[in-house]
Amino acid sequence: MDAKKNKFDHLKLYCRKLGHDITFSYCRHENFGKLCSKVRDCWFETLPIDEYLNAHYQPEELTHLFQPPRPKILSIYELIQKAQQK
């Protein structure tokens, strides 16, 4: 593994999504092995996140970071539909 890619993995901050402290390493793998969609929002004050991402990830690995989040109501609707099918 690239040591430069891991250099911030030990840093911790409070995750608003999960409600407790997490490491940067977790953020790098949170989304089924992909970066958490909030990684830029959470880490921009702590480390040079844009430079880090551009240096260690391909543009196609970052596209989901720039897409608008899915509406919560859509997720709730899908969960209700799945529950009704059971």
Backbone as a chain_set.jsonl record, in Angstrom:
{"seq": "MDAKKNKFDHLKLYCRKLGHDITFSYCRHENFGKLCSKVRDCWFETLPIDEYLNAHYQPEELTHLFQPPRPKILSIYELIQKAQQK", "coords": {"N": [[0.853, -1.182, 0.0], [0.467, 2.242, -0.701], [2.399, 4.435, 1.085], [2.14, 7.203, 1.236], [-0.521, 7.55, 0.596], [-1.705, 6.539, 2.84], [-1.014, 8.266, 4.864], [-2.642, 10.03, 6.355], [-4.416, 8.429, 7.645], [-4.618, 7.85, 10.402], [-5.713, 10.079, 11.613], [-8.414, 11.579, 13.412], [-11.87, 12.532, 13.557], [-15.073, 13.97, 14.411], [-17.861, 12.298, 13.19], [-20.596, 13.412, 11.535], [-22.495, 11.962, 10.266], [-22.467, 9.363, 11.372], [-22.352, 9.851, 14.087], [-20.263, 9.684, 15.949], [-16.709, 9.621, 16.771], [-14.43, 8.989, 14.111], [-11.872, 7.511, 12.049], [-9.765, 8.848, 9.436], [-9.093, 6.841, 7.727], [-11.346, 5.164, 7.839], [-13.182, 6.798, 6.481], [-12.147, 6.71, 3.954], [-12.872, 4.218, 3.074], [-15.536, 3.772, 3.572], [-17.863, 3.6, 1.948], [-18.682, 0.944, 0.718], [-16.013, 0.256, 0.108], [-15.324, 2.481, -1.282], [-14.667, 6.029, -1.267], [-16.212, 7.959, 1.31], [-19.075, 9.881, 0.648], [-19.125, 12.321, 1.862], [-16.549, 13.064, 2.442], [-14.992, 15.278, 1.571], [-16.422, 17.461, 2.622], [-16.233, 17.039, 5.376], [-13.471, 16.917, 6.023], [-12.103, 19.17, 5.069], [-11.18, 21.278, 6.674], [-9.234, 20.149, 8.222], [-7.223, 18.806, 6.775], [-5.4, 19.027, 3.626], [-7.593, 18.3, 1.654], [-8.592, 18.272, -1.055], [-6.232, 18.359, -2.61], [-5.058, 15.998, -1.713], [-6.963, 14.044, -2.553], [-6.902, 14.404, -5.359], [-4.285, 13.649, -5.861], [-4.188, 10.942, -5.18], [-6.326, 9.481, -6.185], [-8.173, 8.394, -9.034], [-9.929, 10.374, -11.488], [-12.464, 9.183, -12.119], [-12.98, 7.771, -9.807], [-13.741, 9.703, -8.096], [-16.064, 10.898, -8.928], [-18.596, 10.461, -7.708], [-18.467, 12.097, -5.51], [-19.158, 14.594, -6.264], [-21.743, 14.614, -7.031], [-25.18, 15.414, -6.482], [-26.775, 14.656, -3.349], [-28.972, 11.839, -2.854], [-32.471, 12.36, -2.51], [-33.828, 12.126, 0.747], [-36.425, 11.265, 1.119], [-36.881, 9.636, -1.066], [-35.235, 7.441, -0.518], [-36.513, 6.516, 1.804], [-39.01, 5.836, 0.762], [-38.264, 3.73, -0.962], [-37.366, 1.872, 0.933], [-39.774, 1.344, 2.273], [-41.22, 0.148, 0.215], [-39.704, -2.197, -0.184], [-40.098, -3.438, 2.29], [-42.837, -3.928, 2.173], [-42.928, -5.835, 0.204], [-42.078, -8.123, 1.387]], "CA": [[0.0, 0.0, 0.0], [1.21, 3.487, -0.825], [2.523, 5.097, 2.392], [1.615, 8.569, 1.133], [-1.981, 7.473, 0.599], [-2.106, 6.191, 4.205], [-0.407, 9.159, 5.85], [-3.643, 10.694, 7.197], [-5.369, 7.419, 8.124], [-4.728, 7.838, 11.87], [-6.421, 11.271, 12.083], [-9.804, 11.351, 13.807], [-12.798, 13.64, 13.753], [-16.449, 13.574, 14.686], [-18.649, 12.043, 11.986], [-21.991, 13.835, 11.703], [-23.333, 10.91, 9.686], [-22.528, 8.228, 12.294], [-22.556, 10.331, 15.446], [-19.131, 9.431, 16.828], [-15.409, 9.836, 16.141], [-13.95, 7.98, 13.172], [-10.574, 7.842, 11.461], [-9.764, 9.141, 8.015], [-9.077, 5.533, 7.062], [-12.738, 4.734, 7.688], [-13.801, 7.629, 5.44], [-11.631, 6.289, 2.65], [-13.423, 2.918, 2.707], [-16.878, 3.686, 4.143], [-18.922, 3.367, 0.97], [-18.366, -0.309, 0.018], [-14.644, 0.341, -0.387], [-15.117, 3.777, -1.926], [-14.672, 7.185, -0.378], [-17.476, 8.484, 1.793], [-19.492, 11.028, -0.163], [-18.943, 13.545, 2.661], [-15.142, 13.197, 2.827], [-14.518, 16.655, 1.332], [-17.114, 18.349, 3.563], [-15.787, 16.817, 6.755], [-12.028, 17.008, 6.248], [-11.452, 20.323, 4.434], [-10.519, 22.129, 7.67], [-8.207, 19.384, 8.913], [-6.13, 18.452, 5.877], [-5.589, 19.518, 2.249], [-8.345, 17.175, 1.115], [-8.661, 18.26, -2.523], [-4.927, 17.963, -3.129], [-4.9, 14.58, -1.39], [-7.813, 13.246, -3.435], [-6.391, 14.49, -6.728], [-3.001, 12.947, -5.937], [-4.266, 9.511, -4.882], [-7.493, 8.835, -6.785], [-8.473, 8.709, -10.421], [-11.155, 11.189, -11.59], [-13.677, 8.362, -12.078], [-13.2, 7.363, -8.423], [-14.199, 10.874, -7.35], [-17.278, 11.476, -9.511], [-19.729, 10.427, -6.773], [-18.321, 13.16, -4.512], [-19.67, 15.848, -6.813], [-23.144, 14.439, -7.39], [-26.065, 15.79, -5.369], [-27.251, 13.495, -2.589], [-30.337, 11.385, -3.145], [-33.449, 12.85, -1.524], [-34.105, 11.15, 1.807], [-37.769, 10.711, 0.933], [-36.76, 8.55, -2.038], [-34.698, 6.292, 0.215], [-37.571, 6.031, 2.696], [-39.999, 5.204, -0.102], [-37.712, 2.447, -1.406], [-37.37, 0.964, 2.094], [-41.175, 0.947, 2.503], [-41.575, -0.802, -0.842], [-39.021, -3.466, 0.1], [-40.751, -4.036, 3.444], [-44.147, -4.391, 1.747], [-42.756, -7.009, -0.644], [-41.742, -9.287, 2.225]], "C": [[0.892, 1.236, 0.0], [1.213, 4.23, 0.512], [1.979, 6.52, 2.346], [0.093, 8.586, 1.146], [-2.501, 7.212, 2.016], [-1.706, 7.231, 5.249], [-1.401, 9.872, 6.764], [-4.597, 9.71, 7.873], [-5.59, 7.436, 9.634], [-5.523, 9.032, 12.416], [-7.884, 10.953, 12.363], [-10.58, 12.655, 13.823], [-14.187, 13.093, 13.984], [-17.219, 13.436, 13.377], [-20.106, 12.417, 12.26], [-22.949, 12.77, 11.19], [-23.537, 9.759, 10.68], [-22.737, 8.627, 13.75], [-21.456, 9.996, 16.43], [-17.832, 9.673, 16.061], [-15.046, 8.666, 15.233], [-12.59, 8.436, 12.639], [-10.747, 8.169, 9.98], [-9.751, 7.843, 7.206], [-10.497, 5.021, 6.842], [-13.409, 5.502, 6.555], [-13.351, 7.208, 4.044], [-12.265, 4.985, 2.168], [-14.891, 2.742, 3.083], [-17.934, 3.204, 3.164], [-18.601, 2.14, 0.11], [-16.994, -0.253, -0.636], [-14.325, 1.636, -1.105], [-15.119, 4.868, -0.864], [-16.087, 7.537, 0.073], [-17.825, 9.726, 0.977], [-19.29, 12.358, 0.562], [-17.478, 13.837, 2.996], [-14.618, 14.619, 2.63], [-15.124, 17.618, 2.354], [-16.561, 18.238, 4.977], [-14.316, 17.163, 6.99], [-11.375, 18.275, 5.71], [-10.747, 21.241, 5.425], [-9.323, 21.458, 8.323], [-7.0, 19.059, 8.049], [-6.41, 18.972, 4.469], [-6.304, 18.45, 1.413], [-8.386, 17.149, -0.411], [-7.336, 17.849, -3.145], [-4.686, 16.468, -2.899], [-5.7, 13.717, -2.362], [-7.29, 13.241, -4.867], [-5.084, 13.72, -6.901], [-3.145, 11.424, -5.856], [-5.445, 8.772, -5.513], [-7.66, 9.288, -8.231], [-9.771, 9.525, -10.474], [-12.439, 10.363, -11.51], [-13.985, 7.845, -10.673], [-13.8, 8.49, -7.588], [-15.538, 11.419, -7.84], [-18.447, 11.497, -8.531], [-19.641, 11.516, -5.707], [-18.955, 14.464, -4.97], [-21.123, 15.752, -7.272], [-24.022, 14.837, -6.209], [-26.56, 14.544, -4.641], [-28.67, 13.121, -3.011], [-31.276, 11.966, -2.102], [-33.783, 11.762, -0.507], [-35.473, 10.5, 1.615], [-37.746, 9.559, -0.07], [-36.229, 7.289, -1.368], [-35.751, 5.683, 1.129], [-38.632, 5.28, 1.895], [-39.524, 3.824, -0.557], [-37.69, 1.426, -0.27], [-38.789, 0.468, 2.395], [-41.598, -0.084, 1.465], [-40.947, -2.173, -0.591], [-39.713, -4.189, 1.253], [-42.126, -4.609, 3.058], [-44.051, -5.659, 0.891], [-42.472, -8.275, 0.152], [-42.97, -9.939, 2.8]], "O": [[1.946, 1.254, 0.634], [0.156, 4.612, 1.015], [1.411, 6.991, 3.331], [-0.515, 9.53, 1.649], [-3.613, 7.618, 2.353], [-2.041, 7.071, 6.423], [-1.023, 10.284, 7.861], [-5.497, 10.128, 8.601], [-6.669, 7.063, 10.093], [-5.962, 8.999, 13.565], [-8.511, 10.167, 11.653], [-10.03, 13.729, 14.067], [-14.448, 11.907, 13.78], [-17.226, 14.352, 12.554], [-20.763, 11.814, 13.108], [-24.093, 12.694, 11.639], [-24.646, 9.242, 10.815], [-23.239, 7.838, 14.551], [-21.69, 10.019, 17.639], [-17.85, 9.902, 14.851], [-15.319, 7.508, 15.548], [-12.216, 9.602, 12.768], [-11.748, 7.81, 9.36], [-10.336, 7.772, 6.125], [-10.811, 4.5, 5.772], [-14.13, 4.911, 5.751], [-14.098, 7.342, 3.074], [-12.203, 4.675, 0.978], [-15.433, 1.649, 2.92], [-18.826, 2.451, 3.555], [-18.288, 2.269, -1.074], [-16.825, -0.66, -1.785], [-13.18, 1.867, -1.495], [-15.521, 4.651, 0.279], [-17.041, 7.422, -0.697], [-16.948, 10.528, 0.657], [-19.287, 13.412, -0.074], [-17.196, 14.764, 3.755], [-13.861, 15.109, 3.468], [-14.43, 18.483, 2.887], [-16.439, 19.237, 5.685], [-13.964, 17.656, 8.062], [-10.168, 18.441, 5.886], [-9.797, 21.926, 5.045], [-8.484, 22.134, 8.918], [-5.872, 19.038, 8.541], [-7.549, 19.322, 4.157], [-5.692, 17.787, 0.576], [-8.225, 16.082, -1.002], [-7.313, 17.077, -4.103], [-4.178, 15.766, -3.774], [-5.167, 12.763, -2.93], [-7.241, 12.193, -5.511], [-4.812, 13.197, -7.982], [-2.316, 10.695, -6.402], [-5.545, 7.551, -5.383], [-7.328, 10.418, -8.59], [-10.623, 9.381, -9.596], [-13.41, 10.802, -10.893], [-15.133, 7.515, -10.378], [-14.31, 8.251, -6.493], [-16.092, 12.323, -7.215], [-19.218, 12.457, -8.521], [-20.644, 11.827, -5.065], [-19.254, 15.336, -4.154], [-21.665, 16.702, -7.836], [-23.646, 14.618, -5.057], [-26.743, 13.494, -5.257], [-29.452, 13.96, -3.457], [-30.915, 12.055, -0.928], [-33.997, 10.607, -0.875], [-35.652, 9.32, 1.917], [-38.514, 8.607, 0.066], [-36.724, 6.191, -1.625], [-35.866, 4.46, 1.216], [-39.094, 4.216, 2.306], [-40.292, 2.862, -0.539], [-37.966, 0.247, -0.489], [-38.978, -0.7, 2.734], [-42.254, -1.072, 1.794], [-41.605, -3.198, -0.771], [-39.895, -5.406, 1.207], [-42.525, -5.658, 3.565], [-44.985, -6.462, 0.859], [-42.614, -9.381, -0.369], [-42.862, -10.928, 3.525]]}, "num_chains": 1, "name": "protein.A"}
